[in-house]
Amino acid sequence: MAKQTKIMIETDFLLIVRGLNAKREWCPLCAAEAEMIALENAGVISNLEPAALQEWLNSDELHRSQSAGGSAQICLNSLLARVQNTTLG
């Protein structure tokens, strides 16, 4: 009987689009300078339904802070880490 070998290749990709809305600021939870995006733009970047985005925001995985102008913002590093954990898990 002939021997068979199966090779499976799995690929993932992550596209990061940087726009004028992202600003480099200090993230206290990363303890580093990071790209910060306005809270209202998080759904656009993550492509999540509003309910799922709210669940993520209520978790401790996303780093949130206030900008100098007082608006809420999210650390892009923490958002991308959360996206990767979701696709890998």
Contact map, one row per residue, 1 for C-alpha under 8 A:
11100000000000000000000000000000000000000000000000000000000000000000000000000000000000000
11110000000000000000000000000000000000000000000000000000000000000000000000000000000000000
11111000000000000000000000000000000000000000000000000000000000000000000000000000000000000
01111100000000000000000000000000000000000000000000000000000000000000000000000000000000000
00111110000000000000000000000000000000000000000000000000000000000000000000000000000000000
00011111000000000000000000000000000000000000000000000000000000000000000000000000000000000
00001111100000000000000000000000000000000000000000000000000000000000000000000000000000000
00000111110000000000000000000000000000000000000000000000000000000000000000000000000000000
00000011111000000000000000000000000000000000000000000000000000000000000000000000000000000
00000001111100000000000000000000000000000000000000000000000000000000000000000000000000000
00000000111110000000000000000000000000000000000000000000000000000000000000000000000000000
00000000011111000000000000000000000000000000000000000000000000000000000000000000000000000
00000000001111100000000000000000000000000000000000000000000000000000000000000000000000000
00000000000111110000000000000000000000000000000000000000000000000000000000000000000000000
00000000000011111000000000000000000000000000000000000000000000000000000000000000000000000
00000000000001111100000000000000000000000000000000000000000000000000000000000000000000000
00000000000000111110000000000000000000000000000000000000000000000000000000000000000000000
00000000000000011111110000000000000000000000000000000000000000000000000000000000000000000
00000000000000001111110000000000000000000000000000000000000000000000000000000000000000000
00000000000000000111111000000000000000000000000000000000000000000000000000000000000000000
00000000000000000111111000000000000011000000000000000000000000000000000000000000000000000
00000000000000000111111100000000001111000000000000000000000000000000000000000000000000000
00000000000000000001111110000000001110000000000000000000000000000000000000000000000000000
00000000000000000000011111000000111100000000000000000000000000000000000000000000000000000
00000000000000000000001111100000111100000000000000000000000000000000000000000000000000000
00000000000000000000000111110011110000000000000000000000000000000000000000000000000000000
00000000000000000000000011111111110000000000000000000000000000101000000000100000000000000
00000000000000000000000001111111000000000000000000000000000000000000000000000000000000000
00000000000000000000000000111111000000000000000000000000000000100000000000000000000000000
00000000000000000000000000111111100000000000000000000000000000100000000000000000000000000
00000000000000000000000001111111100000000000000000000000000000000000000000000000000000000
00000000000000000000000001111111110000000000000000000000000000000000000000000000000000000
00000000000000000000000111100111111000000000000000000000000000000000000000000000000000000
00000000000000000000000111100001111100000000000000000000000000000000000000111000000000000
00000000000000000000011110000000111110000000000000000000000000000000000000111000000000000
00000000000000000000011110000000011111000000000000000000000000000000000011110000000000000
00000000000000000000111000000000001111101100000000000000000000000000000011110000000000000
00000000000000000000110000000000000111111100000000000000000000000000001111000000000000000
00000000000000000000000000000000000011111100000000000000000000000000000111000000000000000
00000000000000000000000000000000000001111110000000000000000000000000000000000000000000000
00000000000000000000000000000000000011111111100000000000000000000000000000000000000000000
00000000000000000000000000000000000011111111110000001000000000000000000001000000000000000
00000000000000000000000000000000000000011111111111001000000000000000000000000000000000000
00000000000000000000000000000000000000001111111100000000000000000000000000000000000000000
00000000000000000000000000000000000000001111111000000000000000000000000000000000000000000
00000000000000000000000000000000000000000111111100000000000000000000000000000010001000000
00000000000000000000000000000000000000000011111110000000000000000000000000000000000000000
00000000000000000000000000000000000000000011011111011000000000000000000000000000000000000
00000000000000000000000000000000000000000010001111111000000000000000000000000000000000000
00000000000000000000000000000000000000000010000111111100000000000000000000000000000000000
00000000000000000000000000000000000000000000000011111110000000000000000000000000000000000
00000000000000000000000000000000000000000000000111111111000000000000000000000000000000000
00000000000000000000000000000000000000000110000111111111100000000000000000000000000000000
00000000000000000000000000000000000000000000000001111111110000000000000000000000000000000
00000000000000000000000000000000000000000000000000111111111000000000000000000000000000000
00000000000000000000000000000000000000000000000000011111111011000000000000000000000000000
00000000000000000000000000000000000000000000000000001111111111000000000000000000000000000
00000000000000000000000000000000000000000000000000000111111100000000000000000000000000000
00000000000000000000000000000000000000000000000000000011111111000000000000000000000000000
00000000000000000000000000000000000000000000000000000000111111100000000000000000000000000
00000000000000000000000000000000000000000000000000000001101111100000000000000110010000000
00000000000000000000000000000000000000000000000000000001101111110000000001100110010000000
00000000000000000000000000101100000000000000000000000000000111111000000001100110000000000
00000000000000000000000000000000000000000000000000000000000001111100000111100000000000000
00000000000000000000000000100000000000000000000000000000000000111110000111000000000000000
00000000000000000000000000000000000000000000000000000000000000011111111110000000000000000
00000000000000000000000000000000000000000000000000000000000000001111111110000000000000000
00000000000000000000000000000000000000000000000000000000000000000111111000000000000000000
00000000000000000000000000000000000000000000000000000000000000000111111000000000000000000
00000000000000000000000000000000000000000000000000000000000000000111111100000000000000000
00000000000000000000000000000000000001000000000000000000000000000111111110000000000000000
00000000000000000000000000000000000001100000000000000000000000011110011111000000000000000
00000000000000000000000000000000000111100000000000000000000000011110001111100000000000000
00000000000000000000000000000000000111100100000000000000000001111000000111110110000000000
00000000000000000000000000100000011110000000000000000000000001110000000011111110000000000
00000000000000000000000000000000011110000000000000000000000000000000000001111111000000000
00000000000000000000000000000000011000000000000000000000000000000000000000111111100000000
00000000000000000000000000000000000000000000000000000000000011100000000001111111110000000
00000000000000000000000000000000000000000000010000000000000011100000000001111111111000000
00000000000000000000000000000000000000000000000000000000000000000000000000011111111100000
00000000000000000000000000000000000000000000000000000000000000000000000000001111111110000
00000000000000000000000000000000000000000000000000000000000011000000000000000111111111000
00000000000000000000000000000000000000000000010000000000000000000000000000000011111111100
00000000000000000000000000000000000000000000000000000000000000000000000000000001111111110
00000000000000000000000000000000000000000000000000000000000000000000000000000000111111111
00000000000000000000000000000000000000000000000000000000000000000000000000000000011111111
00000000000000000000000000000000000000000000000000000000000000000000000000000000001111111
00000000000000000000000000000000000000000000000000000000000000000000000000000000000111111
00000000000000000000000000000000000000000000000000000000000000000000000000000000000011111
